[in-house]
Amino acid sequence: MILREAMPADIPQLWVLLNALREETVWGTLPFEPNYEHGMALFVERIASNAHIVLVVEDADKLVGFCGGSVETHPFIPDFPYLMEWAIYVLPDDRARKIGSVLWQAVKEWGIRHGAHGAAYGKPRKGVSRGWVETVHWEFF
């Protein structure tokens, strides 16, 4: 298992993981079709930017999970940058390996190095009507 920063060559696999996240969660109930070109452009931008991080876990030449985050500032509290987790996903067969925890910890460490004083992140929980749903949580560093 290798934890590393995503590269442009990872984008096709990242797109598959992102859409698996969508299908498993409440996001899949939203009435839209994913736009590959737009998604590819966002991943290219976020992989290249110092304001974003996209980490992946690779196992046997296959991505089994990823986590993306950005350092943001609140419009009313500009002197308090925070880390915003915008996606985290691990393949179902690999979830017992704690890969999500490893990814999130590494993204938090990146956020702290980039000036974040806290983090906003989604925490999945089992939903009633559709697979997994998430609640948003706040953590101070």
Summary of the structure (lengths in Angstrom):
residues: 141
radius of gyration: 14.9
end to end distance: 27.6
largest distance: 45.3
contacts: 389
relative contact order: 0.18
helix: 39%
strand: 41%
